């Protein structure tokens, strides 16, 4: 499965447009990550625990999008867009959504 943020792929022709495919993942921050992140914020540096959680959520959202495209018969997803939003009480959860256009490339 070819994944790209562009609308075309050089040297390839789009033979079929299947439409938009999406994937979403919502992660919640737990108390231990929150405590560690607070310490990191005070002393400076990056919060590896949050970064890993966001990467995991992004990968889940992309994988869901790929599975949806495969189910349609697509071999590529074009114009991919990733969005990150905070949700829930006190913005305690993060949603990652992946969207793109499923196509068949020749």
Phi, psi and omega in degrees: 000122177273131178240132178207154176271353180275165180271347180220167175235119183304131178083000180241150177247136176276118180265332181216133171259124179262343179108186184285139172236149183223162172210145181224150173215136177240128179241146176249144178274134177264169187298324181291319176296320180298317180297313180297318180296322178297317178296316179299319179297323181289313185268352180092164179109183182261151178263094182300325181295314178292319180299318179295318179298318179293319177299315179300315180296318178299315180296321177296313181298317179295318180297320177298319179295318178298315180298321178295320179292318178299320180298333178274346183098010181285154173240006178203155173233121182254165174055043181290136177229132176250133178235144178237128181225147173266145183222168170082177179298130180057028180052043184277359179230154180237133176249133174245127177238140178241131181227146177192178179253120179280131181219167171248120178261140174265000000 
